[in-house]
Amino acid sequence: MNTEDTLAELLREHGRSYAEEAGITLRDKPSPLYQLLVLAVLCSTRIKADIATDAARELFRSRLRTPRVMADTDWQTIVDALGRAHYRRYDESTATALLEGAEVVLRRWRGDLRHLREEANGDPEAVRELLQEVPRIGPVGAGIFCREAQGLWPELRPFFDDRAREAAASLGLPGTAEGLARLVPPDQLPRLASALVRSALKH
């Protein structure tokens, strides 16, 4: 199978970003960017990705889409929403992390992660470091955010973590971020990166 066919099959089978699956319509606006941060927090525990995306959907259905609303919400309400999505075992600690994280976003970046981007001043490593000021967000969570946000913030491109690059190489696709970035338009990079991660998890 040639590269074009492999790429087409990969995107056909797995080409849905995690943000899309969580019901987030990503735009460079405060609410969608915060929702992406929430998704990154949820994905940062040892829990299946589909449960994390279901939990994000449940939180957003409960109107918890901005740091102000999250910070003003009762802890038990968040725990209950996570429980409805079967996000158990980590529900209580994650509810605490979400409340504390909302306060960090409000205090540090006035509720708008575009201010985090401005603070990073075009440095993708600085973006990842600043994201890790949010409770529960470590290198993995920061990577999840950057993988999905690279379609919006050009300075993050191309972002393919080790798992995505290894999956690409195993499929006969380029094994470098730069090589993979040449395969699709910039706004499709999150789909490709997510597809490679999903492919790796499936196998």
N, C-alpha and C positions, 0 to 999 in steps of 0.2 A: 504494500500500500504506500503511495507516495505521500509527501508532506501535506499537500492540499486535501487529499482524501482523509488522512488521519485527523487533521485539524477539523474538517467538517463533521466527521463522526463524533469527535470529542465534544464539540460545541453542541451538536444535536442531542447527545445523550446527557451531558452534564452542564451545559452552558447557561446556567442560571446563577447569578451572584447570590451570596448569602443575604445581602440587603434586600434583594428582590423577594427572596423566599420569606423574609421576615415582614414583608409588606411595606418596606421603606422605599419611597420614591425619592432617590437621592438627588438633591440639589444643593448648591452652595448657599444654604440658608440655615439659620440657627436650629430650627426644630429637626429637620432631617439629619443634620450633622450630630445633634445630640442623640437622636434615635440610633444612629450608627454606633455611637459610643456605648450606649446601653447594650446593643447587640454584642459588642466586643467584650464587655464585662461578662455577659451571660455565657459567651463562648470560652471564657478564660478558666473554667473549671473542667474537671475530668468528667465531662458529660457529653452525650451524643449531640452532634451539630443540629439534627432535626428537632431535638427537644429544646435546644437553646433558641432556635428560630421560632418554634411554637410559643415559647415563653415570651419572646419579644413581641410577637403578635398579640398575645393576651394582655401584656402591659399596655400596648398602644390602644387596644380595644377599650381598656379601662381609662383611657385619656391621659396616660402617663407619658406624654410626648415631649415635654419640656422640662428643663431642670427646676424651674420654679414650681410647676405642678408636682413633680416628683418630691421635691424637698418639703412641700406642704402636705404630703400624703402620709396617713398613718402607716406605721411599720407593718401592722397586721394585714392591712389592705394589700400591700405589696406581696407579703408572704402568701396570702390567699390566691392572688393572681398567678403567682409562680406555681402554686400547687395545682391549680386548674389545668395548667399545661404539663403536669407531671414532672415539673422541675423540682424534684424532691432531693433530700439529703443535703443539698446546698441552699435550700430556699431561705432559711433564716439568715445565714451569713451573707448571702447575696442581697437580700433586702436591706441589710445594714450597709453593705458596700454601695448599693445604689443611692441610698439616702445621703451617705457621706460624700459620694462622688458628685451628686447634684449640688451640694454645698460648695465643693471645690470649684466646680464649673462656674457657679454664680459668683464666688468670691474672686477667683483668679482671672476669669475671662468674661465677667459680666453676663454670663449665661449664653455666650456666643463663641463657639469654637473657632470662628474666623479670627478672633483676637489671638488665640493660640497660634494660628498660622502666621499672623503678623509678627508675633513675638519670635517665632522660629526664623523669620527673615530669609525664607527660601532654602533653608537647610533641612533636608529630610531627616537627618539624624537628630536634629534639635526637635523636630515634630515628634519623633518617637520618644525622646527623652521627656518632653513636656507631657505627653499623654500618660506617662507612667507616674505622674503626680496624682492621678486619679486612683482611688482605692480599687484593688483587684486587677488593675491593668499592669501587666508586666510586659516583657518583650514579646510574648506571643499575642497578647491582646492588642498591643500597639501595632504589631504586624497585621493583624486582622483589620484594624481600622484603616491602615495605610493601603492595604491590598484593595479594599473597597473604595476608598476615597481617591485613589490615583486617577480615576476618570474625571474628577473635579479639580484636583490640585496637581497641575503639571509637574511641580517640583518633586513629587513623590514617584514619578515614572522613571523607569519601569520597576515595579515592585513584584517580585516573585520570590517567595521564601524557599528554603532548602527543599521542603517536601514537594513544592510545585516544580522546581527545576529537576529534581530527581525523577518525578513522574514524567516530565517532558522527555528527558533523555531515554527513559525506558520505552517510550512510544516512538522513538526515532525522531523526535522534534528537537530543536536547538536546546541545549542544556544551560544556556546563559540567559540572564534577564534581557540583555540587549538583543540577543537573537530572537527570543520569543516576542519581543516588542515589535519586531518587523513583520510579524505574521498577521496582525490585526490593527485596525485604526485605534488611536489613543483611547477613545471613549469605550472601546470593547476590551481593554486590558483587564478590568475587574472580572468580566465574564470568563476570560481565558484563564486567569489565575485561579478563580474559584473552580472552574472545570477541572483543572489539573489537580487541585487539592481533593476534590470529590473523587476523581479517578483513583488517586493514591489511597484514599480511605476505603474505597470499594474493594481494592485488591490487597 
